[in-house]
Amino acid sequence: MDTISIGDISGMDGPKYRAVAELIGSAIAEGKLARGDKLPPVRDLAWELKITPGTVARAYSVLTDKGVLRAEVGRGTFVAGQDDRAAPEPRLLIRNPPRETGIVSLFSPQLPDVGQVDAIRRTLREVAESDATDLLNYPSAGASDSARQAAARWLSTARLGPVDPDRLVFTHGGQNAVSLVMQCVLRGRRPVILVEELSYPGFRRAAELLRAEVVPVPMDARGVIPEELDRLARTHAAQLFCTSPEVQSPTCLHTPLDRREAIAEVARARGLNILEDDCYRLSETRLPGYRMLLPDQTWYIASISKLLTPALRVGFAVAPRGSDTTLRRAAEYGFFGLSTPLAEMIGRLLGAASADRLVAEVRTEVERYIRVGVNTLGSYDLTWNPDVPFFWLRLPEGWRVSAFCQAAEAQGLKIRSAEDFAMRDARVPHAVRIAVNAEVTLASFEDAMLRLRRLLDKPPENIGV
């Protein structure tokens, strides 16, 4: 392969990594490459084809997942033979068993390991064996081409409208994406942002860092009330509205289409930017997002934290039309973009053939825990959704939220009070958010739900009666 050219990809359609993979496949089919032949290093082939090393690495990864190539740590990448392709899954993904512990945290969603830990370890090894030159330079936009292409495919389950991979910006998780968007939007000495009256607390924290004022917008069972949004946007000259239309945390609400359209119309009339937070969704979106309804004013963010792992701290941000340069500059000036090894790793991880299967298995496993929670607590005022890794529980008469959280902690259970999601001076409902913890066994999770139900069955005023 060192002396054989695989051809020219300049006239080929589609992503460049796919064109490289097709040329290598053709070379094998035509006999130019035989079983056991070693392919050139990623950087050498990238130089020959005048493309980025990341693009070649993505092509190698795709062909390795298909069993066409095989990668050997420390030796390189080789053409596989029929024996190498016999197994349906070229690289086994090992599941680690759930942990047993006396204390069960229901504070934030915890994912099951369905093979992603093994996939991450494997990918880390591959990146560690990549060209050393990549580990001596600052991150560059070109070096992460394959990662952005993989991320754009990852986001294809959301109804966003066209997403150009070149305009997608990587962030260090969803919270970093929130901060970046606010940096791009907010202007003046004391800007104002609007949030749902019960909302993700990270919106407020990011706003406080930027010296912005946060104003809550009243909600009903269908989400934010458009008339209230209009009134507050006008009164405060608000610049940004932060919302989660697909999965609202903590209430599990899903904003219906007519309400989204009304909210988009208010934002259009008031010149209000929308930050659409899509970090909690486990499955495909059911309705068009604000980026489709209001493409010139919507900033979209997502992450891999609830689908693969929160440990890597990888998120995505997509700017409105015409604002992608502003977003990219904010990321470059703030942290130069993702580190080169992390970008390379994400490109391989999300671009692998096993990525979709891992996500599907995570979703299936989480649903098992959700069913246990619903079966155990469903007789109470519980809001839930099979695609949402938490529950919203309104407490029965006799319980105050602070007392219930303390009683749950005494039982070895950590849950979140409604107060965590509201403004400090707001009146909040007596409700709690209970997250799915799929890191413990299903039996341990069921036991945790039973402990909560026993508390609900006996509020303090009834104990001893």
C-alpha positions in Angstrom: 0.0 0.0 0.0 3.0 2.3 0.6 3.7 2.3 -3.1 0.1 1.9 -4.5 -2.1 4.9 -4.9 -5.8 4.3 -4.1 -6.9 7.0 -6.4 -8.4 10.5 -6.2 -11.4 11.5 -4.1 -11.8 15.0 -5.4 -14.6 14.1 -7.8 -16.5 11.8 -5.5 -19.8 12.8 -3.8 -20.6 12.6 -0.1 -18.4 12.9 3.0 -14.7 12.6 2.3 -14.2 9.8 4.9 -16.8 7.7 3.0 -15.0 8.3 -0.3 -11.7 7.1 1.2 -13.4 4.0 2.6 -14.9 3.3 -0.9 -11.5 3.7 -2.6 -9.9 1.3 -0.1 -12.7 -1.2 -0.5 -12.3 -1.0 -4.3 -8.6 -1.5 -4.0 -9.2 -4.7 -2.0 -11.9 -5.9 -4.5 -9.6 -5.3 -7.5 -6.7 -7.2 -5.8 -4.5 -4.2 -5.4 -4.6 -5.0 -1.7 -4.5 -8.5 -0.3 -5.2 -10.0 3.0 -2.6 -9.1 5.6 -1.4 -6.0 3.7 -0.5 -3.1 5.9 -2.1 0.2 5.2 0.0 3.4 5.4 -0.1 5.5 8.6 -3.0 7.9 8.7 -0.9 11.0 8.2 0.9 9.6 5.2 -2.4 8.7 3.4 -3.8 12.1 4.4 -0.8 13.8 2.8 -1.3 11.7 -0.4 -5.0 12.5 -0.7 -4.6 16.2 0.5 -7.2 15.8 3.3 -7.0 15.8 7.1 -5.6 12.9 9.1 -8.9 12.8 11.0 -10.8 12.0 7.8 -8.5 9.1 7.0 -8.8 7.9 10.6 -12.6 7.9 10.3 -12.4 5.9 7.1 -10.1 3.3 8.8 -12.5 3.1 11.8 -15.5 2.6 9.6 -13.8 -0.2 7.7 -12.5 -1.8 10.9 -16.0 -1.8 12.3 -17.2 -3.6 9.2 -14.5 -6.2 9.4 -12.8 -5.1 6.2 -9.7 -3.9 8.1 -8.3 -4.9 11.4 -6.3 -2.7 13.8 -3.5 -4.0 15.9 -2.3 -1.8 18.8 1.3 -0.8 18.2 1.6 -2.4 14.8 -0.9 -0.6 12.5 -4.0 -1.3 10.3 -4.2 -4.3 8.0 -6.5 -5.8 5.4 -8.6 -8.4 7.1 -9.3 -11.9 5.8 -12.4 -14.0 5.8 -11.5 -15.5 9.1 -11.3 -12.0 10.6 -14.8 -11.1 9.3 -16.5 -14.3 10.6 -17.8 -12.7 13.8 -20.9 -10.5 13.4 -19.4 -7.9 15.9 -15.7 -7.4 15.0 -14.9 -5.8 18.4 -16.7 -7.2 21.4 -18.2 -4.7 23.7 -18.0 -5.8 27.3 -20.6 -4.8 29.8 -19.6 -4.1 33.3 -22.0 -5.3 36.0 -24.1 -2.8 37.9 -22.8 -1.7 41.2 -24.3 -2.8 44.5 -24.3 -0.1 47.2 -26.3 0.8 50.2 -26.7 4.4 49.2 -28.6 5.0 46.0 -28.2 8.5 44.4 -31.4 9.5 42.5 -30.0 13.1 42.2 -29.0 13.0 38.5 -29.6 10.3 35.9 -27.0 7.5 35.9 -26.5 5.4 32.8 -26.1 1.6 32.5 -23.0 0.2 31.0 -24.1 -1.6 27.9 -20.7 -1.7 26.3 -19.8 2.0 26.1 -17.1 1.7 28.7 -15.3 -0.9 26.6 -15.8 1.2 23.5 -14.3 4.3 25.2 -11.3 2.3 26.4 -10.8 0.8 23.0 -11.0 4.2 21.3 -8.6 5.7 23.8 -6.1 3.1 22.9 -6.5 3.8 19.2 -6.0 7.5 19.7 -3.0 6.9 21.8 -1.4 4.9 18.9 -2.2 7.7 16.3 0.4 9.9 14.7 2.5 11.6 17.5 2.5 14.9 15.5 -1.2 15.3 16.3 -0.3 15.5 20.0 2.1 18.4 19.6 -0.1 21.0 17.9 -2.9 23.3 18.9 -6.4 22.0 18.0 -7.6 23.1 14.5 -10.9 23.2 12.7 -9.6 20.9 10.0 -8.3 18.3 12.3 -11.8 17.8 13.7 -13.6 17.4 10.4 -14.4 13.8 10.9 -15.6 14.4 14.5 -18.0 17.2 13.3 -19.4 14.9 10.6 -20.0 12.2 13.1 -21.6 14.7 15.5 -23.9 16.0 12.7 -25.0 12.5 12.0 -25.5 12.0 15.8 -27.9 15.1 15.8 -29.9 13.8 12.9 -32.5 12.3 15.3 -33.5 15.9 16.2 -35.8 17.9 13.9 -33.4 20.9 13.5 -33.4 21.5 9.8 -30.1 21.3 7.8 -27.0 21.2 10.0 -23.8 21.9 8.2 -21.0 20.0 10.0 -18.6 22.9 9.4 -20.9 25.1 11.5 -21.3 22.8 14.4 -19.2 23.8 17.5 -18.0 21.3 20.1 -18.3 22.3 23.7 -17.2 20.8 27.0 -20.6 19.5 27.9 -24.1 21.1 27.8 -23.3 23.6 30.5 -20.4 25.0 28.6 -22.7 25.3 25.6 -25.1 27.3 27.6 -22.4 29.7 28.7 -21.1 30.1 25.1 -24.5 30.9 23.8 -25.1 33.5 26.5 -21.7 35.1 25.7 -22.7 35.3 22.0 -26.2 36.9 22.7 -26.1 39.0 25.8 -25.3 42.7 25.5 -25.2 45.7 27.9 -24.4 46.2 31.6 -27.4 44.2 33.0 -28.9 42.0 30.3 -32.0 40.0 31.0 -32.7 36.3 30.2 -36.1 34.6 30.6 -36.4 31.0 31.9 -39.2 28.6 32.6 -40.4 29.1 36.2 -39.2 25.6 37.0 -36.1 25.0 34.9 -32.6 23.6 34.7 -30.5 25.5 37.3 -27.5 25.7 35.0 -29.3 28.5 33.1 -29.2 30.7 36.2 -25.6 29.8 37.1 -24.4 30.7 33.7 -26.4 34.0 33.7 -24.9 35.0 37.1 -21.4 34.6 35.8 -22.2 37.0 33.0 -24.0 39.5 35.4 -27.3 38.9 33.8 -30.7 39.2 35.5 -32.9 36.1 35.4 -36.7 36.4 35.1 -39.0 33.3 35.4 -41.9 32.9 33.1 -45.1 31.3 34.4 -46.1 27.9 33.1 -49.1 25.7 32.7 -49.4 22.0 31.9 -48.3 22.7 28.3 -45.2 24.7 29.0 -44.5 28.4 29.2 -47.6 30.7 28.7 -47.0 32.7 25.5 -48.9 35.8 26.8 -46.7 35.9 29.9 -43.6 35.4 27.8 -44.6 38.3 25.6 -45.4 40.5 28.6 -42.1 39.8 30.3 -40.0 40.1 27.2 -41.5 43.5 26.5 -41.3 44.7 30.1 -37.7 43.7 30.7 -36.3 44.1 27.1 -35.2 40.5 27.5 -32.5 39.2 25.1 -32.7 35.4 25.5 -35.3 32.8 26.4 -33.9 29.4 27.7 -36.2 26.5 27.2 -36.3 22.7 26.9 -39.3 21.9 24.6 -38.7 18.1 24.2 -37.9 17.2 27.8 -38.5 19.9 30.4 -36.5 19.4 33.5 -37.7 18.8 36.2 -41.4 18.4 35.2 -41.1 16.0 32.3 -43.3 18.3 30.2 -43.3 18.1 26.4 -44.3 21.4 24.7 -46.9 20.7 22.0 -46.6 22.1 18.5 -49.2 24.8 18.7 -47.6 26.2 21.9 -44.2 26.1 20.2 -45.5 28.0 17.3 -47.0 30.6 19.6 -43.8 31.0 21.5 -41.8 31.3 18.3 -44.2 34.0 17.1 -43.6 36.0 20.4 -39.8 35.6 20.0 -40.0 36.8 16.4 -42.1 39.8 17.3 -39.9 40.8 20.2 -36.5 40.0 18.6 -35.9 37.5 21.4 -33.3 34.8 20.9 -34.2 31.2 22.0 -31.7 28.8 23.6 -33.1 25.3 22.9 -31.7 22.8 25.4 -32.0 19.2 24.1 -29.7 17.4 26.5 -32.2 15.1 28.2 -33.9 13.4 25.2 -33.3 9.7 24.8 -35.1 9.1 21.5 -36.0 10.8 18.2 -37.8 14.1 18.5 -41.5 14.1 17.9 -42.0 17.7 16.7 -40.1 20.4 14.9 -37.7 22.2 17.2 -37.4 26.0 17.5 -34.4 25.9 15.2 -36.9 24.8 12.4 -39.6 27.2 13.5 -37.3 30.2 14.1 -34.0 29.5 12.3 -32.7 33.0 12.5 -33.0 33.4 16.3 -32.6 29.9 17.8 -29.4 28.5 19.4 -29.5 24.7 19.8 -27.4 22.7 22.3 -27.1 19.0 23.1 -24.6 16.6 24.6 -23.7 12.9 24.8 -24.1 12.9 28.6 -27.6 11.2 28.9 -27.0 8.8 26.0 -23.4 7.5 26.2 -21.5 9.0 29.1 -21.2 12.3 31.0 -17.6 11.6 31.9 -16.1 12.9 28.6 -17.9 16.3 28.9 -18.7 16.6 25.2 -21.5 18.8 23.9 -22.6 20.4 20.7 -23.9 23.9 19.9 -25.5 25.1 16.6 -26.0 28.8 16.0 -28.8 30.5 14.1 -28.4 31.3 10.5 -25.7 34.0 10.1 -24.3 33.6 13.6 -22.1 30.6 13.2 -19.0 32.7 13.0 -19.9 34.4 16.3 -20.3 31.0 18.0 -17.2 29.5 16.6 -15.2 32.6 17.7 -16.5 32.4 21.2 -15.3 28.8 21.5 -11.9 29.5 19.9 -11.3 32.5 22.1 -12.5 30.8 25.2 -10.7 27.4 25.0 -9.4 26.9 21.5 -11.9 24.1 20.9 -11.8 20.5 22.0 -8.3 19.0 22.6 -7.0 17.1 19.6 -7.1 13.7 21.2 -10.7 14.2 22.5 -11.9 15.4 19.1 -10.3 12.4 17.5 -11.8 10.1 20.1 -15.3 11.5 19.6 -15.1 11.2 15.9 -14.2 7.5 16.2 -16.7 6.8 19.0 -19.7 8.5 17.3 -18.7 7.4 13.9 -18.4 3.7 14.7 -21.0 1.3 13.5 -21.7 0.3 17.1 -22.7 3.8 18.3 -26.3 3.6 17.3 -26.6 0.1 18.9 -25.1 1.4 22.1 -27.6 4.3 22.3 -30.5 1.9 21.5 -29.4 -0.5 24.3 -29.0 2.4 26.8 -32.5 3.5 26.0 -33.9 0.0 26.4 -32.2 -0.5 29.7 -33.3 2.8 31.1 -36.8 2.1 30.1 -36.7 -1.0 32.3 -35.9 1.2 35.3 -38.6 3.7 34.4 -41.2 0.9 34.4 -40.1 -0.2 37.8 -40.4 3.4 39.1 -43.9 3.8 37.6 -45.1 0.5 38.8 -44.0 1.3 42.4 -44.9 5.0 42.6 -47.6 5.3 40.0 -50.5 5.5 42.5 -49.2 8.9 43.5 -49.1 12.2 41.4 -46.3 11.1 39.2 -45.3 12.6 35.9 -43.1 10.4 33.7 -42.3 9.6 30.1 -40.6 6.4 28.7 -38.0 8.6 27.0 -37.1 10.6 30.1 -34.6 9.4 32.7 -36.4 11.0 35.7 -39.8 11.3 37.3 -41.6 14.4 38.7 -43.4 13.5 41.9 -45.9 15.9 43.6 -46.0 15.0 47.3 -49.2 13.9 49.0 -50.8 16.0 51.7 -48.8 15.9 55.0 -45.4 16.1 53.4 -43.3 19.2 52.9 -40.6 19.0 50.3 -37.7 19.7 52.6 -38.9 17.1 55.2 -39.4 14.5 52.5 -35.9 15.0 51.1 -34.4 14.7 54.6 -36.4 11.6 55.3 -35.3 10.0 51.9 -31.7 10.8 52.7 -32.1 9.1 56.1 -33.2 6.0 54.1 -30.0 6.2 51.9 -31.7 8.0 49.0 -30.6 11.3 47.4 -33.3 13.1 45.5 -33.8 16.7 44.3 -36.2 19.2 45.7 -38.4 21.4 43.5 -36.5 24.3 45.2 -33.4 23.4 43.2 -35.2 24.3 39.9 -36.9 27.6 41.0 -35.7 31.1 41.7 -34.6 31.7 45.3 -37.6 33.9 46.2 -40.2 31.9 44.3 -43.1 29.9 45.7 -42.4 26.3 44.7 -44.7 23.2 44.7 -44.2 20.4 47.2 -42.6 18.2 44.6 -39.3 16.3 43.9 -37.4 15.1 40.9 -36.3 11.4 41.1 -33.7 10.4 38.6 -33.1 7.0 37.2 -29.9 5.4 38.5 -29.1 2.5 36.1 -25.6 2.1 37.6 -27.2 0.0 40.4 -28.9 -3.3 39.8 -32.6 -3.3 38.9 -33.3 -5.0 42.2 -31.5 -2.3 44.1 -33.4 0.4 42.2 -36.7 -1.3 42.9 -35.8 -1.4 46.6 -35.1 2.3 46.5 -38.5 3.0 44.9 -40.2 0.8 47.6 -38.4 2.9 50.3 -39.8 6.1 48.8 -43.3 4.6 48.6 -43.2 3.6 52.3 -42.4 7.2 53.1 -45.2 8.5 50.8 -47.6 6.1 52.5 -46.9 7.5 55.9 -46.5 11.3 56.0 -45.3 12.7 59.4 -48.8 13.7 60.6 -50.0 10.0 60.2 -46.9 8.3 61.7 -48.0 6.4 64.8 -51.7 6.6 64.1 
